Amino acid sequence: MPGKRSSSVSKISRAGKTKPRGKLSTAEARREYQRNYYQMHKEKAKEYQRLYNLTHKKKRGGRGKANFMCPRDAARMTFNTCDIMNSPVEKTLKMLEKIISGERLFTM
């Protein structure tokens, strides 16, 4: 019959998804409740976050291990012959410059 719909067709919710017929499991019911709660309170949460960001200052600079800047003294103050002989050319030049300038000592 063209005027009647069959009862097996599920109803469409506001989000455009089909509502499940029958009982939901506990996990599915929780997910559905959280989704609906999020949709209803989304604007209020955005406004709260905007006001929070205006009233709380952010910490300056980076956070974490990668952005931690703390000057350290060299653990060793000397170079020996093995260090110079087994290092690449560029590093050897830097070592010799430090020895000549007096920043590091040379031991045999």
C-alpha distances in whole Angstrom, upper triangle without the diagonal:
4,6,6,8,9,13,15,15,18,19,21,25,27,29,26,26,23,24,25,23,26,30,32,35,38,39,35,35,39,38,35,37,39,37,36,39,40,38,38,42,43,44,47,48,48,50,52,53,54,57,58,59,61,63,64,66,65,68,70,70,68,68,68,71,70,71,74,77,81,84,85,89,89,90,93,95,97,96,98,99,96,93,95,95,92,90,88,90,89,89,92,93,92,94,97,96,96,99,101,100,100,97,97,100,101,102,103
4,6,8,10,14,15,15,18,18,20,23,25,27,24,24,22,24,25,24,27,30,32,36,38,39,35,35,38,37,34,36,38,36,34,38,39,36,37,40,41,42,44,46,46,48,50,51,52,54,56,57,58,61,62,64,63,66,68,68,66,66,66,69,68,69,72,75,79,82,84,87,88,88,91,94,95,95,96,97,94,92,93,94,90,88,87,89,87,87,91,91,90,92,95,94,94,97,99,98,98,95,95,98,99,100,102
4,7,10,13,15,14,17,17,18,22,23,26,23,23,21,23,24,23,26,29,31,35,37,38,34,34,37,36,32,34,37,34,33,36,37,34,35,38,39,40,42,44,45,46,48,50,50,53,54,55,57,59,60,62,62,65,67,67,66,65,66,68,68,69,72,75,78,81,83,87,88,88,91,94,95,95,97,98,95,92,94,94,91,89,87,89,87,87,91,92,90,92,95,94,94,97,99,98,98,95,95,98,99,101,102
4,7,9,12,11,14,14,17,20,22,24,21,22,19,20,21,19,22,26,28,31,34,35,31,31,34,33,30,32,35,32,30,34,35,33,33,37,38,39,41,43,43,45,47,48,49,52,53,54,56,58,59,61,61,63,66,66,64,64,64,67,66,67,70,73,77,80,82,85,86,86,89,92,94,93,95,96,93,91,92,93,89,87,86,88,86,86,90,91,89,91,94,93,92,96,98,96,97,93,94,97,98,99,100
4,6,9,8,10,11,14,17,20,21,18,18,16,16,17,16,19,23,25,28,31,32,28,28,31,30,27,29,31,29,28,31,32,30,31,34,35,37,39,40,41,43,45,46,47,49,50,51,53,55,56,58,58,61,63,63,61,60,61,63,63,64,67,70,73,76,78,82,82,83,86,88,90,90,91,92,89,87,89,89,86,84,82,85,83,83,86,87,85,87,90,90,89,92,94,93,94,90,90,93,94,95,97
4,5,6,9,11,14,18,21,22,19,18,15,16,16,14,17,21,23,26,29,30,26,26,30,29,26,28,31,29,28,31,33,30,31,35,36,38,40,41,42,44,46,46,48,50,51,52,54,56,57,59,58,61,63,63,61,60,60,63,63,64,67,70,73,76,78,81,82,82,85,88,89,89,91,92,89,86,88,88,85,83,82,84,82,82,86,87,85,87,90,89,89,92,94,93,93,90,90,93,93,95,96
4,6,8,10,13,16,19,21,19,17,14,14,13,11,14,17,20,23,26,27,24,23,27,26,23,26,28,27,25,29,31,29,29,33,34,36,38,39,40,42,44,45,46,48,49,50,53,54,55,57,56,59,61,62,60,59,59,61,61,62,65,68,71,75,76,80,80,80,83,86,88,88,89,90,87,85,87,87,84,82,81,83,82,81,85,86,84,86,89,89,88,91,93,92,92,88,88,91,92,93,95
4,6,9,13,16,19,20,17,16,12,12,11,9,12,16,18,21,24,25,21,22,25,24,22,24,27,25,24,28,30,28,29,33,33,36,38,38,39,42,43,44,45,48,48,49,52,53,54,56,55,57,60,60,58,56,56,59,59,60,63,66,69,72,74,77,78,78,81,84,85,85,86,87,84,82,84,84,81,79,78,80,79,78,82,83,81,83,86,86,85,88,90,89,89,86,86,89,89,90,92
4,7,9,13,16,17,14,13,9,10,10,10,13,17,18,21,24,24,21,21,24,23,20,23,25,23,22,26,27,25,26,30,30,33,35,35,37,39,40,41,43,45,46,47,49,51,51,53,52,55,57,57,55,54,54,57,57,58,61,64,67,70,72,75,76,76,79,82,83,83,85,86,83,80,82,82,79,77,76,78,76,76,80,81,79,81,84,84,83,86,88,87,87,84,84,87,87,89,90
4,7,10,13,14,12,10,6,6,7,7,11,14,15,18,21,21,17,18,21,20,17,19,22,20,19,22,24,22,23,26,27,29,31,32,33,36,37,37,39,42,42,43,46,47,48,50,49,52,54,54,52,51,51,54,54,55,57,61,64,67,69,72,73,73,76,79,81,80,82,83,80,78,80,80,77,75,74,76,74,74,77,79,77,78,82,81,80,83,85,84,84,81,81,84,85,86,87
4,7,10,11,10,9,6,6,9,9,12,15,16,19,21,22,18,17,20,19,16,18,20,18,17,20,22,19,20,24,25,27,29,29,31,33,34,35,37,39,40,41,43,45,45,48,47,50,52,53,51,50,50,53,53,54,56,60,63,66,68,72,72,73,76,78,80,80,82,83,80,78,80,80,77,75,74,76,74,74,77,78,76,78,81,81,80,83,85,83,84,80,81,83,85,86,88
4,7,8,6,6,5,6,10,11,15,17,17,20,22,21,18,17,20,18,15,17,19,16,15,18,19,16,18,21,22,24,26,27,28,30,32,32,34,36,37,38,40,42,43,45,44,47,49,49,48,47,48,50,50,51,54,57,60,63,65,69,70,70,73,76,78,77,80,81,78,75,77,78,74,72,71,73,71,71,75,75,73,75,78,78,77,80,82,80,81,77,78,81,82,83,85
4,5,5,6,6,6,10,12,15,16,16,19,20,20,16,15,17,16,12,14,16,13,11,15,16,13,14,18,18,20,22,23,24,26,28,29,30,32,33,35,37,38,39,41,41,44,46,47,45,44,45,48,48,48,51,54,57,61,63,66,67,68,71,73,76,75,78,79,76,74,75,76,73,71,70,72,70,69,73,74,71,73,76,76,74,78,80,78,79,75,75,79,80,81,83
4,5,8,9,10,14,16,19,20,19,22,22,21,18,17,18,16,13,14,15,12,10,14,14,11,12,15,16,17,20,21,21,23,25,26,27,30,31,32,34,36,37,39,39,42,44,44,43,43,44,46,46,47,49,53,56,59,61,65,66,67,70,72,74,74,77,78,76,73,74,75,72,70,69,71,68,68,72,72,70,72,75,74,73,76,78,76,77,73,74,77,79,80,82
4,6,9,10,13,16,19,20,18,21,21,20,17,16,17,15,12,14,14,11,10,13,13,10,12,15,14,16,19,20,20,23,24,25,26,29,30,30,32,34,35,37,36,39,41,42,40,40,41,43,43,44,47,50,53,56,58,62,63,64,67,69,71,71,73,75,72,69,71,72,69,66,65,67,65,64,68,69,66,68,72,71,70,73,75,73,74,70,71,74,75,77,79
4,7,9,13,15,19,20,19,21,23,21,18,18,19,17,14,16,17,14,13,17,16,13,16,19,18,20,23,23,24,26,28,28,29,32,33,34,36,38,39,41,40,42,44,45,43,43,43,46,46,46,49,52,55,59,61,64,65,66,69,71,73,73,75,76,73,71,72,73,70,67,66,68,66,66,70,70,68,70,73,72,72,75,77,75,76,72,73,76,77,79,80
4,6,9,12,16,17,15,18,20,18,15,15,17,14,12,15,16,12,12,16,16,14,16,19,19,21,24,24,25,27,29,29,31,33,34,35,37,39,39,41,40,43,45,45,43,42,43,45,45,46,49,52,55,58,60,64,64,65,68,70,72,72,74,75,72,70,71,72,69,66,65,68,66,65,69,70,68,69,73,72,71,74,76,75,76,72,72,75,76,78,79
4,6,9,12,14,13,16,19,18,14,15,17,15,12,15,17,14,14,18,18,16,18,22,22,24,27,27,28,30,32,32,34,36,37,38,40,42,42,44,43,46,48,48,46,45,45,48,48,49,51,55,58,61,63,66,67,67,70,73,75,74,76,78,75,72,74,74,71,69,68,70,68,68,72,73,71,72,76,75,74,77,79,78,78,75,75,78,79,80,82
4,6,9,11,10,14,16,16,12,12,15,13,10,13,15,13,13,16,18,16,18,21,21,24,26,26,28,30,31,32,34,36,36,38,40,42,42,44,43,46,48,48,46,45,45,48,48,49,52,55,58,61,63,67,67,68,71,73,75,75,77,78,75,73,75,76,72,70,69,72,70,69,73,74,72,73,77,76,75,78,80,79,79,75,76,79,80,81,82
4,6,8,8,11,14,14,10,11,14,13,11,14,16,15,15,18,19,19,20,23,24,27,28,28,30,33,33,34,36,38,38,40,42,44,43,46,45,47,49,50,47,46,46,48,49,50,52,56,59,62,63,67,67,67,70,73,75,75,77,78,75,73,75,75,72,70,69,72,70,69,73,74,72,73,77,77,75,78,81,79,80,76,76,79,80,81,82
4,7,9,12,15,16,13,13,16,16,14,16,19,18,17,21,22,22,23,26,27,30,31,31,33,36,36,37,39,41,41,43,45,47,47,49,48,50,53,53,51,49,49,52,52,53,56,59,62,65,67,70,71,71,74,77,79,78,80,81,78,76,78,79,75,73,73,75,74,73,76,78,76,77,80,80,79,82,84,83,83,79,79,82,83,84,85
4,7,10,13,15,12,12,15,16,14,16,19,19,18,21,23,23,24,27,28,31,32,32,34,37,37,38,40,42,42,44,46,47,47,49,49,51,53,54,51,50,49,52,52,54,56,60,62,66,67,70,71,70,74,77,78,78,80,81,78,76,78,79,75,74,73,76,74,73,77,78,76,77,81,81,79,82,85,83,83,80,79,82,83,84,85
4,7,9,12,10,9,12,14,12,14,17,17,17,19,22,22,23,25,27,30,31,30,33,35,35,36,39,40,40,42,44,45,45,47,46,48,51,51,49,47,47,49,50,52,53,57,60,63,64,67,68,68,71,74,76,76,78,79,76,74,76,77,73,72,71,74,73,71,75,76,74,75,79,79,77,80,83,81,81,77,77,80,81,81,83
4,6,8,6,6,9,10,9,11,14,14,15,17,19,20,21,23,24,28,28,28,30,33,32,33,36,37,37,38,41,42,42,44,43,45,48,48,45,44,43,45,46,48,50,53,56,59,60,64,64,64,67,70,72,72,74,75,72,70,72,73,70,68,68,71,69,68,71,73,70,71,75,75,73,76,79,77,77,73,73,76,77,78,79
4,6,5,6,9,10,10,12,14,15,16,18,20,21,22,24,25,29,29,28,31,33,33,33,36,38,37,38,41,42,41,43,42,44,47,47,44,42,41,43,45,46,48,52,54,57,58,62,62,62,65,68,70,70,72,73,70,68,70,71,67,66,66,69,67,66,69,71,68,69,73,73,71,74,77,75,75,71,71,73,74,75,77
4,6,5,6,9,10,10,12,14,15,16,18,20,21,22,24,27,27,26,29,31,30,31,34,35,34,36,39,39,38,41,40,41,44,44,42,40,39,41,43,44,46,49,51,55,56,59,60,59,63,66,68,68,70,71,68,66,69,70,66,64,65,67,66,64,68,69,67,68,71,71,69,72,75,73,73,69,69,71,73,73,75
4,5,5,6,9,10,11,12,14,15,16,18,20,21,22,26,26,24,27,29,28,28,32,33,32,34,37,37,36,38,37,39,41,41,39,37,36,38,39,41,42,46,48,52,53,56,57,56,60,63,65,65,67,68,65,63,65,66,63,61,61,64,62,61,64,66,63,64,68,68,66,69,71,70,70,66,66,68,69,70,72
4,5,5,6,9,10,10,12,14,15,17,18,20,21,24,25,24,26,29,28,28,31,33,32,34,37,38,37,39,38,40,42,42,40,38,38,40,41,42,44,48,50,54,55,58,59,59,62,65,67,67,68,70,67,65,67,68,64,62,62,65,63,62,66,67,65,66,69,69,68,70,73,72,71,68,68,70,71,72,74
4,5,5,6,9,10,11,12,14,15,16,18,20,23,23,22,25,28,27,28,31,32,31,33,36,37,36,39,38,40,43,43,41,39,39,41,42,43,45,49,51,55,56,59,60,60,63,66,68,69,71,72,69,67,69,70,67,65,65,67,65,64,68,69,67,68,71,71,69,72,75,73,73,69,69,72,73,74,76
4,5,5,6,9,10,10,12,14,15,16,18,21,21,20,23,25,24,25,28,29,28,30,33,33,33,35,34,36,39,40,37,35,35,38,39,40,42,45,48,51,52,56,57,57,60,63,65,66,68,69,66,64,66,67,64,62,62,65,63,61,65,66,64,65,68,68,66,69,72,70,70,66,66,69,70,71,73
4,5,5,6,9,10,10,12,14,15,16,20,20,19,21,24,23,23,26,28,27,29,32,33,32,34,33,35,38,38,36,34,34,36,37,38,40,44,46,50,51,55,56,56,59,62,64,64,66,68,65,62,64,65,62,60,60,62,60,59,63,64,62,63,66,66,64,67,70,68,68,64,64,67,68,69,71
4,6,5,6,9,10,11,12,14,15,19,19,19,21,24,24,24,27,29,28,30,33,33,33,36,35,37,40,40,38,36,37,39,40,41,43,47,49,53,54,58,59,59,62,65,67,67,69,71,68,65,68,69,65,63,63,65,63,62,66,67,65,66,69,69,67,70,73,71,71,67,67,70,72,73,75
4,5,5,6,9,10,11,12,14,17,17,17,19,22,21,22,25,27,26,28,31,31,31,34,33,36,39,39,37,36,36,39,40,41,43,46,49,52,54,57,59,59,62,65,67,67,70,71,69,66,68,70,66,64,64,66,64,63,67,68,65,66,70,69,67,70,73,71,71,67,67,70,72,73,75
4,5,5,6,9,10,10,12,15,15,14,17,19,19,19,22,24,23,25,28,28,28,30,30,32,35,36,34,32,32,35,36,37,39,42,45,49,50,54,55,55,58,61,64,64,66,68,65,63,65,66,63,61,60,63,60,59,63,64,61,63,66,65,64,67,69,67,67,63,64,67,68,69,71
4,5,5,6,9,10,10,14,15,14,16,19,19,19,22,24,24,25,28,29,29,31,30,33,35,36,34,33,33,36,37,37,39,43,46,49,51,55,56,56,59,62,64,64,67,68,66,63,65,66,63,61,60,62,60,59,63,64,61,63,66,65,64,67,69,68,68,64,64,67,69,70,72
4,5,5,6,9,10,13,14,14,16,18,19,20,22,24,24,26,28,29,30,32,32,34,37,38,36,35,36,39,40,40,42,46,48,52,54,57,59,59,62,65,67,68,70,72,69,66,68,70,66,64,64,66,63,62,66,67,64,66,69,68,67,70,72,70,71,67,67,70,72,73,75
4,5,5,6,8,11,11,11,14,16,16,17,20,21,21,23,25,26,27,29,29,32,35,36,34,33,34,37,38,38,40,44,46,50,52,55,57,57,61,63,66,66,69,71,68,65,67,69,66,63,63,65,63,61,65,66,63,65,68,67,65,69,71,69,69,65,66,69,70,72,74
4,5,5,6,9,10,9,11,14,14,14,17,19,19,20,23,24,24,27,26,29,32,33,31,30,31,34,35,35,37,41,43,47,49,53,54,55,58,60,63,63,66,68,65,62,64,66,63,60,60,62,59,58,62,63,60,61,65,64,62,65,68,66,66,62,63,66,68,69,71
4,6,5,8,10,10,12,14,15,16,18,20,21,22,24,26,26,29,28,31,34,35,33,33,34,37,37,37,40,43,46,49,52,55,57,57,61,63,65,66,68,70,68,65,66,68,65,62,61,64,61,60,64,64,62,63,67,66,64,68,70,68,68,64,65,68,70,71,74
4,6,8,9,10,12,13,14,16,18,19,20,22,24,25,26,29,29,32,35,36,35,34,36,39,40,39,42,45,48,51,53,57,59,59,63,65,68,68,71,73,70,67,69,71,67,65,64,66,64,63,67,67,64,66,69,68,66,70,72,70,70,66,67,70,72,74,76
4,6,5,6,9,10,11,12,14,16,16,18,20,21,22,25,25,29,31,33,32,31,33,36,37,36,38,42,44,48,50,54,56,56,60,62,65,65,68,70,68,65,67,68,65,63,62,64,61,60,64,65,62,63,67,65,64,67,69,67,67,63,64,67,69,71,73
4,6,5,6,9,10,11,12,15,15,17,19,20,21,24,24,27,29,30,30,29,31,34,34,34,36,39,42,46,48,52,53,54,58,60,62,63,66,68,65,62,64,66,63,60,59,61,58,58,61,62,59,61,64,62,61,64,66,64,64,61,62,65,67,69,71
4,5,5,6,9,10,11,12,14,15,17,19,20,23,23,26,29,30,30,30,32,35,35,35,37,40,43,46,49,53,54,55,59,61,63,64,67,69,67,64,65,67,64,61,60,62,59,58,62,62,59,61,65,63,62,65,67,64,65,61,62,66,68,70,72
4,5,5,6,9,10,11,12,14,16,17,18,21,22,25,28,30,30,29,31,35,35,35,37,39,42,46,48,52,54,55,58,60,63,64,67,69,67,64,65,67,65,62,61,63,60,59,63,63,60,62,65,63,62,65,67,64,65,61,62,66,68,70,72
4,5,5,6,9,10,10,12,14,15,16,19,19,23,25,27,26,26,28,31,32,31,33,36,39,42,45,48,50,51,55,57,60,60,63,65,63,60,62,64,61,58,58,60,57,56,59,60,57,58,61,60,58,62,64,61,61,58,59,62,64,66,69
4,5,5,6,9,10,11,13,14,15,18,18,21,24,25,25,25,27,31,31,30,32,35,38,41,44,47,49,51,54,56,59,59,62,64,62,59,60,62,60,57,56,58,55,54,58,58,55,57,60,58,57,60,62,59,60,56,57,61,63,65,67
4,5,5,6,9,10,11,13,14,17,18,22,24,26,26,26,29,33,33,31,33,36,39,42,45,49,51,52,55,57,60,61,64,66,64,61,62,65,62,59,58,60,57,56,60,59,56,58,61,59,58,61,63,60,61,57,59,62,64,66,69
4,5,5,6,9,10,11,12,15,16,20,23,25,25,25,27,31,31,30,32,34,37,40,43,47,49,50,54,55,58,59,62,65,63,60,61,63,61,58,58,59,56,55,59,59,55,57,60,58,57,60,62,59,59,56,57,61,63,65,68
4,5,5,6,9,10,10,13,13,17,19,21,21,21,24,27,28,26,28,31,34,37,40,43,46,47,50,52,55,56,59,61,59,56,58,60,57,54,54,55,52,51,55,55,52,53,57,55,53,57,58,56,56,52,54,57,59,61,64
4,5,5,6,9,10,12,13,17,19,21,22,22,25,29,29,27,29,31,34,37,40,44,46,48,51,53,56,56,60,62,60,57,58,60,58,55,54,56,52,51,55,55,52,54,57,55,53,57,58,56,56,53,54,58,60,62,65
4,5,5,6,9,12,13,17,19,22,23,23,26,30,30,28,30,32,35,38,41,45,47,48,52,53,56,58,61,63,62,58,60,62,60,57,56,58,54,53,57,57,53,55,58,56,54,58,59,56,57,53,55,58,61,63,66
4,5,5,6,9,11,14,17,20,20,20,23,27,27,25,27,29,32,35,38,42,44,45,49,50,54,55,58,60,59,55,57,59,57,54,54,55,52,51,54,54,51,52,56,54,52,55,57,54,54,51,52,56,58,60,63
4,6,5,7,8,12,14,17,18,18,21,25,25,23,25,27,29,33,36,39,42,43,47,48,51,52,55,58,56,53,54,57,54,51,51,52,49,48,51,51,48,50,53,51,49,52,54,51,51,48,50,53,56,58,61
4,6,7,10,13,15,18,20,20,24,27,28,25,27,28,31,34,37,41,43,45,48,50,53,54,57,60,59,55,56,59,57,54,53,54,51,50,53,53,49,51,54,52,50,54,55,52,52,49,51,55,57,59,62
4,7,10,13,15,19,20,21,24,27,28,26,27,28,31,34,37,40,43,45,48,49,53,54,57,60,59,55,57,59,57,54,54,55,52,51,54,54,50,52,55,52,50,54,55,52,52,49,51,54,57,59,62
4,6,9,12,16,17,17,20,24,24,22,23,25,27,30,33,37,40,41,44,46,49,50,54,56,55,52,53,56,54,51,51,52,49,47,51,50,47,48,51,49,47,51,52,49,49,46,47,51,54,56,59
4,7,9,12,14,15,18,22,22,19,20,22,24,27,30,34,37,38,42,43,46,47,51,53,52,49,50,53,51,48,48,49,45,44,47,47,44,45,48,46,44,47,49,46,46,42,44,48,50,53,56
4,6,9,11,11,15,18,18,16,17,19,21,25,28,31,34,35,39,40,43,45,48,50,49,46,47,50,48,44,44,45,42,41,44,44,41,42,45,43,41,45,46,43,43,40,42,45,48,50,53
4,7,8,9,12,15,16,13,14,15,18,21,24,28,30,32,35,37,40,41,44,47,46,42,44,47,45,42,41,43,39,38,41,41,38,39,42,40,38,41,43,40,40,36,38,42,44,46,49
4,7,9,12,15,15,11,12,13,16,19,22,26,28,30,33,35,38,39,42,45,44,40,41,44,42,39,39,40,37,35,39,38,35,36,39,37,35,38,40,37,37,34,36,39,42,44,47
4,7,10,12,11,8,9,10,14,17,20,23,26,28,31,32,35,36,39,42,41,37,38,41,39,36,35,37,33,32,35,35,31,33,36,34,32,36,37,34,35,31,33,36,39,41,44
4,7,9,8,5,8,10,13,16,19,23,25,26,30,31,34,35,38,40,39,35,37,39,37,34,34,35,32,31,34,34,31,32,35,34,32,35,37,35,35,31,33,36,38,40,43
4,7,8,6,7,10,13,17,19,23,25,26,29,31,34,35,38,40,39,35,37,40,37,34,34,36,33,31,35,35,32,33,36,35,33,36,38,36,36,32,33,36,38,40,43
4,6,6,6,10,13,16,18,21,23,24,27,29,32,33,36,38,36,33,35,37,35,32,32,35,32,30,33,34,31,32,35,34,32,35,37,35,35,31,32,35,37,38,41
4,6,5,9,11,14,15,19,20,20,24,26,29,29,32,34,33,29,31,34,31,29,29,31,29,27,30,31,28,28,32,31,29,32,34,33,32,28,29,31,33,35,37
4,6,8,11,14,15,19,20,21,24,26,28,29,31,33,32,28,30,32,30,27,27,29,26,24,28,29,26,27,30,29,27,30,33,31,31,27,28,31,33,34,37
4,6,10,12,15,18,20,21,25,26,29,30,33,35,33,30,31,34,32,29,29,30,27,26,29,29,26,27,31,29,27,31,33,31,31,27,28,31,33,35,38
4,6,10,12,16,17,19,22,24,27,28,31,34,32,29,31,33,31,28,29,31,28,25,29,29,26,26,30,28,26,29,31,29,29,25,26,29,31,33,36
4,7,9,13,15,17,20,21,24,26,29,32,31,27,29,32,30,27,27,29,26,24,27,27,23,24,27,25,23,26,28,26,25,22,23,26,29,31,34
4,6,10,13,14,18,19,22,24,27,30,29,26,28,31,29,27,27,29,26,23,26,26,22,23,26,24,21,24,27,24,23,20,21,24,27,29,32
4,7,10,12,15,16,19,21,24,27,27,23,25,28,27,24,25,26,23,21,23,23,19,20,22,21,18,21,23,20,20,16,17,20,23,25,29
4,6,8,11,13,16,18,21,24,24,21,22,26,25,22,24,25,23,20,22,22,18,18,21,20,17,19,22,19,18,14,15,18,21,22,26
4,6,9,9,13,15,19,22,22,19,20,24,23,21,23,24,22,19,20,20,17,16,19,18,14,16,19,17,15,11,12,14,17,19,23
4,5,6,10,12,15,18,18,15,17,20,20,18,20,21,19,16,17,18,14,13,16,16,12,14,17,16,14,10,9,12,14,16,19
4,7,9,11,14,18,17,15,17,20,19,18,21,22,21,17,18,20,17,15,18,18,15,16,19,18,16,13,11,13,15,15,18
4,6,8,11,14,14,12,14,17,17,16,19,20,20,16,16,18,15,12,15,16,13,13,16,16,14,11,8,9,11,12,15
4,7,10,14,15,12,14,18,18,17,20,20,19,16,15,17,14,11,13,14,10,10,13,13,10,8,5,6,9,10,14
4,7,10,12,10,11,14,15,15,18,18,18,15,13,15,13,10,11,13,10,8,12,13,10,9,5,4,5,7,10
4,7,8,6,7,11,12,11,14,15,15,12,10,12,11,8,9,12,10,8,12,13,12,11,7,6,5,6,9
4,6,5,7,9,10,11,15,16,17,14,11,14,14,10,11,14,13,11,14,16,15,14,10,9,6,5,6
4,5,5,6,9,10,13,14,16,13,11,13,14,11,11,15,14,12,15,18,17,17,13,11,8,7,6
4,5,5,6,8,12,13,15,13,11,14,15,12,13,17,16,15,18,20,19,19,15,14,11,10,9
4,6,6,6,10,11,13,10,8,12,12,9,11,14,13,12,16,18,17,16,13,12,10,10,11
4,6,6,8,9,11,8,6,9,10,7,8,12,12,11,14,16,16,16,13,12,10,11,11
4,6,8,9,12,10,8,11,13,11,11,15,16,15,17,20,20,19,16,16,13,13,12
4,7,9,12,10,9,12,14,12,13,17,17,17,19,21,21,20,18,17,15,15,14
4,7,8,6,6,10,10,9,12,14,15,15,17,19,20,18,16,17,15,16,16
4,6,5,6,9,10,11,12,14,16,16,18,20,21,20,18,19,18,19,19
4,5,5,6,9,10,11,12,14,15,16,18,20,19,18,19,17,19,20
4,5,5,7,9,10,11,13,14,16,17,19,17,17,19,18,20,21
4,5,5,6,9,10,11,12,14,15,17,15,14,16,15,17,19
4,5,5,6,9,10,10,12,14,15,15,13,14,13,15,16
4,5,5,6,9,10,10,12,14,14,13,15,14,17,18
4,5,5,6,9,10,11,12,11,11,13,13,16,18
4,5,5,6,9,10,11,10,8,10,9,13,14
4,5,5,6,8,10,10,9,10,9,12,14
4,5,5,6,9,9,9,11,11,15,17
4,6,5,6,5,6,8,10,13,16
4,6,5,6,5,6,6,10,13
4,5,8,8,9,9,13,15
4,6,8,10,12,15,18
4,5,7,10,13,16
4,7,10,13,17
4,7,10,13
4,7,10
4,7
4
